[in-house]
Amino acid sequence: MGKYCEICEKATLNGHSVSHSNRKTNRIWAPNVQSVRVMVNGAAKRMNVCTRCLRSGKVERALPKTREEA
């Protein structure tokens, strides 16, 4: 499932787009979910995380080692 945050469990919502003439068509509101490498129990794991969880610091990013560190 692509549009699902594994941290806060935010998922897609559905509803209607309502035109000026009040005609209703189906639409989807999807969260901004990014696939990132996250530290989980000391190991790097790839997870789907929404940008609000990334910005608020609910997850710790697993950044790759640079040449200087290796």
CHARMM internal coordinates of N, CA and C (Angstrom, degrees):
IC EDIT
DIST 1 N 1 CA 1.4510
DIST 1 CA 1 C 1.5269
ANGL 1 N 1 CA 1 C 108.33
DIST 1 C 2 N 1.3081
ANGL 1 CA 1 C 2 N 117.61
DIHE 1 N 1 CA 1 C 2 N 115.14
DIST 2 N 2 CA 1.4464
ANGL 1 C 2 N 2 CA 121.72
DIHE 1 CA 1 C 2 N 2 CA -171.56
DIST 2 CA 2 C 1.5144
ANGL 2 N 2 CA 2 C 114.48
DIHE 1 C 2 N 2 CA 2 C -78.80
DIST 2 C 3 N 1.3111
ANGL 2 CA 2 C 3 N 119.32
DIHE 2 N 2 CA 2 C 3 N -41.89
DIST 3 N 3 CA 1.4601
ANGL 2 C 3 N 3 CA 121.88
DIHE 2 CA 2 C 3 N 3 CA -174.31
DIST 3 CA 3 C 1.5241
ANGL 3 N 3 CA 3 C 110.35
DIHE 2 C 3 N 3 CA 3 C -97.54
DIST 3 C 4 N 1.3519
ANGL 3 CA 3 C 4 N 115.18
DIHE 3 N 3 CA 3 C 4 N 65.36
DIST 4 N 4 CA 1.4571
ANGL 3 C 4 N 4 CA 121.03
DIHE 3 CA 3 C 4 N 4 CA -177.44
DIST 4 CA 4 C 1.5253
ANGL 4 N 4 CA 4 C 107.82
DIHE 3 C 4 N 4 CA 4 C -148.11
DIST 4 C 5 N 1.3344
ANGL 4 CA 4 C 5 N 117.73
DIHE 4 N 4 CA 4 C 5 N 126.35
DIST 5 N 5 CA 1.4577
ANGL 4 C 5 N 5 CA 121.58
DIHE 4 CA 4 C 5 N 5 CA 178.29
DIST 5 CA 5 C 1.5266
ANGL 5 N 5 CA 5 C 108.40
DIHE 4 C 5 N 5 CA 5 C -87.54
DIST 5 C 6 N 1.3309
ANGL 5 CA 5 C 6 N 116.31
DIHE 5 N 5 CA 5 C 6 N 123.98
DIST 6 N 6 CA 1.4580
ANGL 5 C 6 N 6 CA 120.50
DIHE 5 CA 5 C 6 N 6 CA -177.94
DIST 6 CA 6 C 1.5218
ANGL 6 N 6 CA 6 C 112.51
DIHE 5 C 6 N 6 CA 6 C -79.75
DIST 6 C 7 N 1.3309
ANGL 6 CA 6 C 7 N 118.83
DIHE 6 N 6 CA 6 C 7 N -7.20
DIST 7 N 7 CA 1.4580
ANGL 6 C 7 N 7 CA 122.08
DIHE 6 CA 6 C 7 N 7 CA 179.32
DIST 7 CA 7 C 1.5248
ANGL 7 N 7 CA 7 C 110.62
DIHE 6 C 7 N 7 CA 7 C -92.89
DIST 7 C 8 N 1.3354
ANGL 7 CA 7 C 8 N 117.18
DIHE 7 N 7 CA 7 C 8 N -58.70
DIST 8 N 8 CA 1.4672
ANGL 7 C 8 N 8 CA 120.81
DIHE 7 CA 7 C 8 N 8 CA -176.84
DIST 8 CA 8 C 1.5205
ANGL 8 N 8 CA 8 C 112.98
DIHE 7 C 8 N 8 CA 8 C -98.97
DIST 8 C 9 N 1.3308
ANGL 8 CA 8 C 9 N 117.64
DIHE 8 N 8 CA 8 C 9 N 0.08
DIST 9 N 9 CA 1.4601
ANGL 8 C 9 N 9 CA 124.59
DIHE 8 CA 8 C 9 N 9 CA 178.09
DIST 9 CA 9 C 1.5268
ANGL 9 N 9 CA 9 C 113.31
DIHE 8 C 9 N 9 CA 9 C 61.63
DIST 9 C 10 N 1.3260
ANGL 9 CA 9 C 10 N 115.93
DIHE 9 N 9 CA 9 C 10 N 28.69
DIST 10 N 10 CA 1.4572
ANGL 9 C 10 N 10 CA 120.60
DIHE 9 CA 9 C 10 N 10 CA 175.20
DIST 10 CA 10 C 1.5224
ANGL 10 N 10 CA 10 C 108.36
DIHE 9 C 10 N 10 CA 10 C -74.82
DIST 10 C 11 N 1.3379
ANGL 10 CA 10 C 11 N 117.22
DIHE 10 N 10 CA 10 C 11 N 134.67
DIST 11 N 11 CA 1.4593
ANGL 10 C 11 N 11 CA 121.51
DIHE 10 CA 10 C 11 N 11 CA -177.34
DIST 11 CA 11 C 1.5238
ANGL 11 N 11 CA 11 C 109.59
DIHE 10 C 11 N 11 CA 11 C -135.36
DIST 11 C 12 N 1.3237
ANGL 11 CA 11 C 12 N 116.12
DIHE 11 N 11 CA 11 C 12 N -177.68
DIST 12 N 12 CA 1.4563
ANGL 11 C 12 N 12 CA 120.30
DIHE 11 CA 11 C 12 N 12 CA -179.43
DIST 12 CA 12 C 1.5179
ANGL 12 N 12 CA 12 C 110.51
DIHE 11 C 12 N 12 CA 12 C -70.21
DIST 12 C 13 N 1.3384
ANGL 12 CA 12 C 13 N 114.75
DIHE 12 N 12 CA 12 C 13 N 149.54
DIST 13 N 13 CA 1.4628
ANGL 12 C 13 N 13 CA 122.65
DIHE 12 CA 12 C 13 N 13 CA 173.96
DIST 13 CA 13 C 1.5160
ANGL 13 N 13 CA 13 C 107.17
DIHE 12 C 13 N 13 CA 13 C -120.04
DIST 13 C 14 N 1.3209
ANGL 13 CA 13 C 14 N 116.98
DIHE 13 N 13 CA 13 C 14 N 151.09
DIST 14 N 14 CA 1.4560
ANGL 13 C 14 N 14 CA 119.20
DIHE 13 CA 13 C 14 N 14 CA 178.40
DIST 14 CA 14 C 1.5180
ANGL 14 N 14 CA 14 C 109.75
DIHE 13 C 14 N 14 CA 14 C -124.69
DIST 14 C 15 N 1.3233
ANGL 14 CA 14 C 15 N 114.43
DIHE 14 N 14 CA 14 C 15 N 158.43
DIST 15 N 15 CA 1.4535
ANGL 14 C 15 N 15 CA 121.43
DIHE 14 CA 14 C 15 N 15 CA -178.74
DIST 15 CA 15 C 1.5094
ANGL 15 N 15 CA 15 C 109.71
DIHE 14 C 15 N 15 CA 15 C -173.33
DIST 15 C 16 N 1.3269
ANGL 15 CA 15 C 16 N 115.97
DIHE 15 N 15 CA 15 C 16 N -149.54
DIST 16 N 16 CA 1.4502
ANGL 15 C 16 N 16 CA 121.34
DIHE 15 CA 15 C 16 N 16 CA -177.77
DIST 16 CA 16 C 1.5188
ANGL 16 N 16 CA 16 C 110.63
DIHE 15 C 16 N 16 CA 16 C -124.21
DIST 16 C 17 N 1.3407
ANGL 16 CA 16 C 17 N 115.78
DIHE 16 N 16 CA 16 C 17 N 142.98
DIST 17 N 17 CA 1.4518
ANGL 16 C 17 N 17 CA 121.34
DIHE 16 CA 16 C 17 N 17 CA 162.00
DIST 17 CA 17 C 1.5117
ANGL 17 N 17 CA 17 C 105.74
DIHE 16 C 17 N 17 CA 17 C -87.63
DIST 17 C 18 N 1.3312
ANGL 17 CA 17 C 18 N 116.65
DIHE 17 N 17 CA 17 C 18 N 129.28
DIST 18 N 18 CA 1.4577
ANGL 17 C 18 N 18 CA 120.55
DIHE 17 CA 17 C 18 N 18 CA -177.32
DIST 18 CA 18 C 1.5167
ANGL 18 N 18 CA 18 C 108.29
DIHE 17 C 18 N 18 CA 18 C -112.71
DIST 18 C 19 N 1.3286
ANGL 18 CA 18 C 19 N 116.41
DIHE 18 N 18 CA 18 C 19 N 120.60
DIST 19 N 19 CA 1.4566
ANGL 18 C 19 N 19 CA 121.13
DIHE 18 CA 18 C 19 N 19 CA -178.70
DIST 19 CA 19 C 1.5297
ANGL 19 N 19 CA 19 C 109.94
DIHE 18 C 19 N 19 CA 19 C -81.64
DIST 19 C 20 N 1.3250
ANGL 19 CA 19 C 20 N 115.19
DIHE 19 N 19 CA 19 C 20 N 175.71
DIST 20 N 20 CA 1.4682
ANGL 19 C 20 N 20 CA 120.52
DIHE 19 CA 19 C 20 N 20 CA 179.02
DIST 20 CA 20 C 1.5302
ANGL 20 N 20 CA 20 C 110.87
DIHE 19 C 20 N 20 CA 20 C -61.42
DIST 20 C 21 N 1.3455
ANGL 20 CA 20 C 21 N 117.08
DIHE 20 N 20 CA 20 C 21 N -32.66
DIST 21 N 21 CA 1.4574
ANGL 20 C 21 N 21 CA 120.66
DIHE 20 CA 20 C 21 N 21 CA 179.11
DIST 21 CA 21 C 1.5281
ANGL 21 N 21 CA 21 C 111.95
DIHE 20 C 21 N 21 CA 21 C -86.47
DIST 21 C 22 N 1.3257
ANGL 21 CA 21 C 22 N 116.49
DIHE 21 N 21 CA 21 C 22 N 9.48
DIST 22 N 22 CA 1.4694
ANGL 21 C 22 N 22 CA 124.17
DIHE 21 CA 21 C 22 N 22 CA 175.97
DIST 22 CA 22 C 1.5228
ANGL 22 N 22 CA 22 C 113.43
DIHE 21 C 22 N 22 CA 22 C 70.01
DIST 22 C 23 N 1.3581
ANGL 22 CA 22 C 23 N 117.32
DIHE 22 N 22 CA 22 C 23 N 22.32
DIST 23 N 23 CA 1.4697
ANGL 22 C 23 N 23 CA 119.94
DIHE 22 CA 22 C 23 N 23 CA 171.37
DIST 23 CA 23 C 1.5097
ANGL 23 N 23 CA 23 C 107.90
DIHE 22 C 23 N 23 CA 23 C -79.39
DIST 23 C 24 N 1.3142
ANGL 23 CA 23 C 24 N 116.93
DIHE 23 N 23 CA 23 C 24 N 141.90
DIST 24 N 24 CA 1.4570
ANGL 23 C 24 N 24 CA 121.45
DIHE 23 CA 23 C 24 N 24 CA -175.74
DIST 24 CA 24 C 1.5209
ANGL 24 N 24 CA 24 C 110.47
DIHE 23 C 24 N 24 CA 24 C -115.02
DIST 24 C 25 N 1.3344
ANGL 24 CA 24 C 25 N 115.74
DIHE 24 N 24 CA 24 C 25 N 129.05
DIST 25 N 25 CA 1.4587
ANGL 24 C 25 N 25 CA 121.48
DIHE 24 CA 24 C 25 N 25 CA 174.21
DIST 25 CA 25 C 1.5170
ANGL 25 N 25 CA 25 C 107.68
DIHE 24 C 25 N 25 CA 25 C -124.20
DIST 25 C 26 N 1.3196
ANGL 25 CA 25 C 26 N 115.86
DIHE 25 N 25 CA 25 C 26 N 148.54
DIST 26 N 26 CA 1.4531
ANGL 25 C 26 N 26 CA 120.45
DIHE 25 CA 25 C 26 N 26 CA -177.25
DIST 26 CA 26 C 1.5256
ANGL 26 N 26 CA 26 C 110.89
DIHE 25 C 26 N 26 CA 26 C -69.55
DIST 26 C 27 N 1.3335
ANGL 26 CA 26 C 27 N 116.42
DIHE 26 N 26 CA 26 C 27 N 145.15
DIST 27 N 27 CA 1.4426
ANGL 26 C 27 N 27 CA 121.74
DIHE 26 CA 26 C 27 N 27 CA 175.36
DIST 27 CA 27 C 1.5255
ANGL 27 N 27 CA 27 C 109.51
DIHE 26 C 27 N 27 CA 27 C -150.28
DIST 27 C 28 N 1.3254
ANGL 27 CA 27 C 28 N 115.26
DIHE 27 N 27 CA 27 C 28 N 169.26
DIST 28 N 28 CA 1.4634
ANGL 27 C 28 N 28 CA 121.42
DIHE 27 CA 27 C 28 N 28 CA -176.93
DIST 28 CA 28 C 1.5229
ANGL 28 N 28 CA 28 C 108.95
DIHE 27 C 28 N 28 CA 28 C -129.48
DIST 28 C 29 N 1.3272
ANGL 28 CA 28 C 29 N 116.59
DIHE 28 N 28 CA 28 C 29 N 136.01
DIST 29 N 29 CA 1.4558
ANGL 28 C 29 N 29 CA 122.53
DIHE 28 CA 28 C 29 N 29 CA 169.91
DIST 29 CA 29 C 1.5233
ANGL 29 N 29 CA 29 C 106.86
DIHE 28 C 29 N 29 CA 29 C -103.14
DIST 29 C 30 N 1.3231
ANGL 29 CA 29 C 30 N 116.26
DIHE 29 N 29 CA 29 C 30 N 118.00
DIST 30 N 30 CA 1.4595
ANGL 29 C 30 N 30 CA 120.72
DIHE 29 CA 29 C 30 N 30 CA -176.31
DIST 30 CA 30 C 1.5249
ANGL 30 N 30 CA 30 C 109.31
DIHE 29 C 30 N 30 CA 30 C -114.00
DIST 30 C 31 N 1.3343
ANGL 30 CA 30 C 31 N 118.10
DIHE 30 N 30 CA 30 C 31 N 138.47
DIST 31 N 31 CA 1.4660
ANGL 30 C 31 N 31 CA 119.85
DIHE 30 CA 30 C 31 N 31 CA 176.76
DIST 31 CA 31 C 1.5246
ANGL 31 N 31 CA 31 C 110.58
DIHE 30 C 31 N 31 CA 31 C -72.79
DIST 31 C 32 N 1.3159
ANGL 31 CA 31 C 32 N 116.07
DIHE 31 N 31 CA 31 C 32 N 158.04
DIST 32 N 32 CA 1.4602
ANGL 31 C 32 N 32 CA 122.14
DIHE 31 CA 31 C 32 N 32 CA 178.74
DIST 32 CA 32 C 1.5260
ANGL 32 N 32 CA 32 C 107.44
DIHE 31 C 32 N 32 CA 32 C -82.37
DIST 32 C 33 N 1.3341
ANGL 32 CA 32 C 33 N 116.43
DIHE 32 N 32 CA 32 C 33 N 94.62
DIST 33 N 33 CA 1.4603
ANGL 32 C 33 N 33 CA 122.92
DIHE 32 CA 32 C 33 N 33 CA -175.04
DIST 33 CA 33 C 1.5223
ANGL 33 N 33 CA 33 C 109.22
DIHE 32 C 33 N 33 CA 33 C -105.99
DIST 33 C 34 N 1.3241
ANGL 33 CA 33 C 34 N 116.20
DIHE 33 N 33 CA 33 C 34 N 130.45
DIST 34 N 34 CA 1.4492
ANGL 33 C 34 N 34 CA 122.66
DIHE 33 CA 33 C 34 N 34 CA 179.01
DIST 34 CA 34 C 1.5249
ANGL 34 N 34 CA 34 C 108.88
DIHE 33 C 34 N 34 CA 34 C -117.33
DIST 34 C 35 N 1.3249
ANGL 34 CA 34 C 35 N 116.41
DIHE 34 N 34 CA 34 C 35 N 144.93
DIST 35 N 35 CA 1.4521
ANGL 34 C 35 N 35 CA 121.13
DIHE 34 CA 34 C 35 N 35 CA 175.28
DIST 35 CA 35 C 1.5301
ANGL 35 N 35 CA 35 C 107.62
DIHE 34 C 35 N 35 CA 35 C -91.44
DIST 35 C 36 N 1.3330
ANGL 35 CA 35 C 36 N 116.80
DIHE 35 N 35 CA 35 C 36 N 112.36
DIST 36 N 36 CA 1.4638
ANGL 35 C 36 N 36 CA 121.71
DIHE 35 CA 35 C 36 N 36 CA -174.70
DIST 36 CA 36 C 1.5241
ANGL 36 N 36 CA 36 C 109.91
DIHE 35 C 36 N 36 CA 36 C -129.42
DIST 36 C 37 N 1.3477
ANGL 36 CA 36 C 37 N 115.35
DIHE 36 N 36 CA 36 C 37 N 157.81
DIST 37 N 37 CA 1.4571
ANGL 36 C 37 N 37 CA 120.95
DIHE 36 CA 36 C 37 N 37 CA 173.62
DIST 37 CA 37 C 1.5202
ANGL 37 N 37 CA 37 C 107.85
DIHE 36 C 37 N 37 CA 37 C -88.12
DIST 37 C 38 N 1.3402
ANGL 37 CA 37 C 38 N 116.01
DIHE 37 N 37 CA 37 C 38 N 126.67
DIST 38 N 38 CA 1.4538
ANGL 37 C 38 N 38 CA 122.67
DIHE 37 CA 37 C 38 N 38 CA -173.44
DIST 38 CA 38 C 1.5258
ANGL 38 N 38 CA 38 C 108.63
DIHE 37 C 38 N 38 CA 38 C -126.48
DIST 38 C 39 N 1.3321
ANGL 38 CA 38 C 39 N 116.38
DIHE 38 N 38 CA 38 C 39 N 144.44
DIST 39 N 39 CA 1.4596
ANGL 38 C 39 N 39 CA 120.62
DIHE 38 CA 38 C 39 N 39 CA 174.61
DIST 39 CA 39 C 1.5281
ANGL 39 N 39 CA 39 C 109.30
DIHE 38 C 39 N 39 CA 39 C -80.89
DIST 39 C 40 N 1.3418
ANGL 39 CA 39 C 40 N 116.61
DIHE 39 N 39 CA 39 C 40 N 119.53
DIST 40 N 40 CA 1.4607
ANGL 39 C 40 N 40 CA 122.84
DIHE 39 CA 39 C 40 N 40 CA 178.21
DIST 40 CA 40 C 1.5238
ANGL 40 N 40 CA 40 C 107.74
DIHE 39 C 40 N 40 CA 40 C -127.94
DIST 40 C 41 N 1.3120
ANGL 40 CA 40 C 41 N 117.41
DIHE 40 N 40 CA 40 C 41 N 114.22
DIST 41 N 41 CA 1.4688
ANGL 40 C 41 N 41 CA 123.50
DIHE 40 CA 40 C 41 N 41 CA -178.65
DIST 41 CA 41 C 1.5309
ANGL 41 N 41 CA 41 C 111.68
DIHE 40 C 41 N 41 CA 41 C 54.05
DIST 41 C 42 N 1.3301
ANGL 41 CA 41 C 42 N 116.43
DIHE 41 N 41 CA 41 C 42 N 41.80
DIST 42 N 42 CA 1.4621
ANGL 41 C 42 N 42 CA 121.41
DIHE 41 CA 41 C 42 N 42 CA 177.16
DIST 42 CA 42 C 1.5117
ANGL 42 N 42 CA 42 C 115.61
DIHE 41 C 42 N 42 CA 42 C 80.70
DIST 42 C 43 N 1.3286
ANGL 42 CA 42 C 43 N 118.29
DIHE 42 N 42 CA 42 C 43 N 1.50
DIST 43 N 43 CA 1.4625
ANGL 42 C 43 N 43 CA 121.69
DIHE 42 CA 42 C 43 N 43 CA 179.83
DIST 43 CA 43 C 1.5237
ANGL 43 N 43 CA 43 C 109.20
DIHE 42 C 43 N 43 CA 43 C -122.53
DIST 43 C 44 N 1.3214
ANGL 43 CA 43 C 44 N 115.32
DIHE 43 N 43 CA 43 C 44 N 148.01
DIST 44 N 44 CA 1.4551
ANGL 43 C 44 N 44 CA 120.41
DIHE 43 CA 43 C 44 N 44 CA 178.01
DIST 44 CA 44 C 1.5246
ANGL 44 N 44 CA 44 C 109.62
DIHE 43 C 44 N 44 CA 44 C -80.22
DIST 44 C 45 N 1.3334
ANGL 44 CA 44 C 45 N 115.06
DIHE 44 N 44 CA 44 C 45 N 134.97
DIST 45 N 45 CA 1.4559
ANGL 44 C 45 N 45 CA 120.97
DIHE 44 CA 44 C 45 N 45 CA -178.86
DIST 45 CA 45 C 1.5235
ANGL 45 N 45 CA 45 C 108.14
DIHE 44 C 45 N 45 CA 45 C -141.18
DIST 45 C 46 N 1.3198
ANGL 45 CA 45 C 46 N 117.76
DIHE 45 N 45 CA 45 C 46 N 140.97
DIST 46 N 46 CA 1.4578
ANGL 45 C 46 N 46 CA 121.22
DIHE 45 CA 45 C 46 N 46 CA 178.52
DIST 46 CA 46 C 1.5204
ANGL 46 N 46 CA 46 C 108.50
DIHE 45 C 46 N 46 CA 46 C -88.08
DIST 46 C 47 N 1.3476
ANGL 46 CA 46 C 47 N 115.68
DIHE 46 N 46 CA 46 C 47 N 126.14
DIST 47 N 47 CA 1.4612
ANGL 46 C 47 N 47 CA 121.30
DIHE 46 CA 46 C 47 N 47 CA -177.94
DIST 47 CA 47 C 1.5220
ANGL 47 N 47 CA 47 C 109.61
DIHE 46 C 47 N 47 CA 47 C -135.68
DIST 47 C 48 N 1.3316
ANGL 47 CA 47 C 48 N 115.47
DIHE 47 N 47 CA 47 C 48 N 157.70
DIST 48 N 48 CA 1.4562
ANGL 47 C 48 N 48 CA 122.20
DIHE 47 CA 47 C 48 N 48 CA 172.04
DIST 48 CA 48 C 1.5218
ANGL 48 N 48 CA 48 C 107.80
DIHE 47 C 48 N 48 CA 48 C -91.69
DIST 48 C 49 N 1.3505
ANGL 48 CA 48 C 49 N 116.50
DIHE 48 N 48 CA 48 C 49 N 116.63
DIST 49 N 49 CA 1.4567
ANGL 48 C 49 N 49 CA 121.97
DIHE 48 CA 48 C 49 N 49 CA -174.79
DIST 49 CA 49 C 1.5198
ANGL 49 N 49 CA 49 C 108.17
DIHE 48 C 49 N 49 CA 49 C -129.82
DIST 49 C 50 N 1.3305
ANGL 49 CA 49 C 50 N 117.09
DIHE 49 N 49 CA 49 C 50 N 136.95
DIST 50 N 50 CA 1.4600
ANGL 49 C 50 N 50 CA 120.04
DIHE 49 CA 49 C 50 N 50 CA 177.30
DIST 50 CA 50 C 1.5265
ANGL 50 N 50 CA 50 C 109.48
DIHE 49 C 50 N 50 CA 50 C -76.21
DIST 50 C 51 N 1.3131
ANGL 50 CA 50 C 51 N 115.67
DIHE 50 N 50 CA 50 C 51 N 157.30
DIST 51 N 51 CA 1.4558
ANGL 50 C 51 N 51 CA 120.81
DIHE 50 CA 50 C 51 N 51 CA -175.22
DIST 51 CA 51 C 1.5250
ANGL 51 N 51 CA 51 C 111.62
DIHE 50 C 51 N 51 CA 51 C -68.12
DIST 51 C 52 N 1.2947
ANGL 51 CA 51 C 52 N 119.29
DIHE 51 N 51 CA 51 C 52 N -25.08
DIST 52 N 52 CA 1.4630
ANGL 51 C 52 N 52 CA 120.81
DIHE 51 CA 51 C 52 N 52 CA 177.68
DIST 52 CA 52 C 1.5308
ANGL 52 N 52 CA 52 C 110.35
DIHE 51 C 52 N 52 CA 52 C -68.60
DIST 52 C 53 N 1.3321
ANGL 52 CA 52 C 53 N 117.98
DIHE 52 N 52 CA 52 C 53 N -38.44
DIST 53 N 53 CA 1.4690
ANGL 52 C 53 N 53 CA 120.91
DIHE 52 CA 52 C 53 N 53 CA 176.56
DIST 53 CA 53 C 1.5290
ANGL 53 N 53 CA 53 C 110.40
DIHE 52 C 53 N 53 CA 53 C -68.42
DIST 53 C 54 N 1.3237
ANGL 53 CA 53 C 54 N 117.30
DIHE 53 N 53 CA 53 C 54 N -37.29
DIST 54 N 54 CA 1.4612
ANGL 53 C 54 N 54 CA 120.18
DIHE 53 CA 53 C 54 N 54 CA 176.95
DIST 54 CA 54 C 1.5176
ANGL 54 N 54 CA 54 C 110.78
DIHE 53 C 54 N 54 CA 54 C -64.31
DIST 54 C 55 N 1.3103
ANGL 54 CA 54 C 55 N 117.43
DIHE 54 N 54 CA 54 C 55 N -44.96
DIST 55 N 55 CA 1.4583
ANGL 54 C 55 N 55 CA 122.39
DIHE 54 CA 54 C 55 N 55 CA -176.27
DIST 55 CA 55 C 1.5205
ANGL 55 N 55 CA 55 C 111.61
DIHE 54 C 55 N 55 CA 55 C -69.02
DIST 55 C 56 N 1.3383
ANGL 55 CA 55 C 56 N 117.54
DIHE 55 N 55 CA 55 C 56 N -36.98
DIST 56 N 56 CA 1.4622
ANGL 55 C 56 N 56 CA 120.48
DIHE 55 CA 55 C 56 N 56 CA -176.90
DIST 56 CA 56 C 1.5196
ANGL 56 N 56 CA 56 C 112.81
DIHE 55 C 56 N 56 CA 56 C -81.94
DIST 56 C 57 N 1.3337
ANGL 56 CA 56 C 57 N 117.78
DIHE 56 N 56 CA 56 C 57 N -5.99
DIST 57 N 57 CA 1.4537
ANGL 56 C 57 N 57 CA 120.23
DIHE 56 CA 56 C 57 N 57 CA 176.86
DIST 57 CA 57 C 1.5171
ANGL 57 N 57 CA 57 C 114.60
DIHE 56 C 57 N 57 CA 57 C 81.47
DIST 57 C 58 N 1.3199
ANGL 57 CA 57 C 58 N 118.00
DIHE 57 N 57 CA 57 C 58 N 24.59
DIST 58 N 58 CA 1.4646
ANGL 57 C 58 N 58 CA 120.89
DIHE 57 CA 57 C 58 N 58 CA 178.52
DIST 58 CA 58 C 1.5197
ANGL 58 N 58 CA 58 C 112.40
DIHE 57 C 58 N 58 CA 58 C -74.31
DIST 58 C 59 N 1.3345
ANGL 58 CA 58 C 59 N 117.19
DIHE 58 N 58 CA 58 C 59 N -15.90
DIST 59 N 59 CA 1.4604
ANGL 58 C 59 N 59 CA 121.96
DIHE 58 CA 58 C 59 N 59 CA 178.58
DIST 59 CA 59 C 1.5244
ANGL 59 N 59 CA 59 C 108.94
DIHE 58 C 59 N 59 CA 59 C -128.15
DIST 59 C 60 N 1.3209
ANGL 59 CA 59 C 60 N 115.96
DIHE 59 N 59 CA 59 C 60 N 153.83
DIST 60 N 60 CA 1.4529
ANGL 59 C 60 N 60 CA 122.03
DIHE 59 CA 59 C 60 N 60 CA 176.00
DIST 60 CA 60 C 1.5163
ANGL 60 N 60 CA 60 C 107.84
DIHE 59 C 60 N 60 CA 60 C -105.84
DIST 60 C 61 N 1.3363
ANGL 60 CA 60 C 61 N 116.17
DIHE 60 N 60 CA 60 C 61 N 119.82
DIST 61 N 61 CA 1.4514
ANGL 60 C 61 N 61 CA 120.73
DIHE 60 CA 60 C 61 N 61 CA -178.24
DIST 61 CA 61 C 1.5209
ANGL 61 N 61 CA 61 C 110.31
DIHE 60 C 61 N 61 CA 61 C -69.40
DIST 61 C 62 N 1.3336
ANGL 61 CA 61 C 62 N 116.30
DIHE 61 N 61 CA 61 C 62 N 142.80
DIST 62 N 62 CA 1.4584
ANGL 61 C 62 N 62 CA 122.76
DIHE 61 CA 61 C 62 N 62 CA 175.08
DIST 62 CA 62 C 1.5205
ANGL 62 N 62 CA 62 C 106.48
DIHE 61 C 62 N 62 CA 62 C -100.78
DIST 62 C 63 N 1.3233
ANGL 62 CA 62 C 63 N 115.76
DIHE 62 N 62 CA 62 C 63 N 94.17
DIST 63 N 63 CA 1.4574
ANGL 62 C 63 N 63 CA 119.74
DIHE 62 CA 62 C 63 N 63 CA -177.40
DIST 63 CA 63 C 1.5093
ANGL 63 N 63 CA 63 C 110.34
DIHE 62 C 63 N 63 CA 63 C -83.21
DIST 63 C 64 N 1.3348
ANGL 63 CA 63 C 64 N 118.18
DIHE 63 N 63 CA 63 C 64 N 144.32
DIST 64 N 64 CA 1.4712
ANGL 63 C 64 N 64 CA 120.52
DIHE 63 CA 63 C 64 N 64 CA 179.50
DIST 64 CA 64 C 1.5274
ANGL 64 N 64 CA 64 C 110.29
DIHE 63 C 64 N 64 CA 64 C -69.33
DIST 64 C 65 N 1.3253
ANGL 64 CA 64 C 65 N 115.73
DIHE 64 N 64 CA 64 C 65 N 153.36
DIST 65 N 65 CA 1.4594
ANGL 64 C 65 N 65 CA 121.07
DIHE 64 CA 64 C 65 N 65 CA 178.28
DIST 65 CA 65 C 1.5189
ANGL 65 N 65 CA 65 C 109.66
DIHE 64 C 65 N 65 CA 65 C -70.61
DIST 65 C 66 N 1.3280
ANGL 65 CA 65 C 66 N 115.44
DIHE 65 N 65 CA 65 C 66 N 141.21
DIST 66 N 66 CA 1.4506
ANGL 65 C 66 N 66 CA 119.81
DIHE 65 CA 65 C 66 N 66 CA 176.60
DIST 66 CA 66 C 1.5270
ANGL 66 N 66 CA 66 C 109.52
DIHE 65 C 66 N 66 CA 66 C -88.91
DIST 66 C 67 N 1.3138
ANGL 66 CA 66 C 67 N 117.29
DIHE 66 N 66 CA 66 C 67 N 173.93
DIST 67 N 67 CA 1.4696
ANGL 66 C 67 N 67 CA 120.57
DIHE 66 CA 66 C 67 N 67 CA -179.48
DIST 67 CA 67 C 1.5170
ANGL 67 N 67 CA 67 C 111.86
DIHE 66 C 67 N 67 CA 67 C -64.30
DIST 67 C 68 N 1.3486
ANGL 67 CA 67 C 68 N 117.58
DIHE 67 N 67 CA 67 C 68 N -35.34
DIST 68 N 68 CA 1.4511
ANGL 67 C 68 N 68 CA 120.94
DIHE 67 CA 67 C 68 N 68 CA -178.52
DIST 68 CA 68 C 1.5353
ANGL 68 N 68 CA 68 C 111.31
DIHE 67 C 68 N 68 CA 68 C -65.66
DIST 68 C 69 N 1.3651
ANGL 68 CA 68 C 69 N 116.59
DIHE 68 N 68 CA 68 C 69 N -35.58
DIST 69 N 69 CA 1.4636
ANGL 68 C 69 N 69 CA 120.51
DIHE 68 CA 68 C 69 N 69 CA -177.57
DIST 69 CA 69 C 1.5184
ANGL 69 N 69 CA 69 C 111.70
DIHE 68 C 69 N 69 CA 69 C -77.21
DIST 69 C 70 N 1.3086
ANGL 69 CA 69 C 70 N 117.60
DIHE 69 N 69 CA 69 C 70 N -30.47
DIST 70 N 70 CA 1.4720
ANGL 69 C 70 N 70 CA 121.12
DIHE 69 CA 69 C 70 N 70 CA -174.26
DIST 70 CA 70 C 1.5080
ANGL 70 N 70 CA 70 C 112.51
DIHE 69 C 70 N 70 CA 70 C -75.39
END
COOR INIT
IC SEED 1 N 1 CA 1 C
IC BUILD
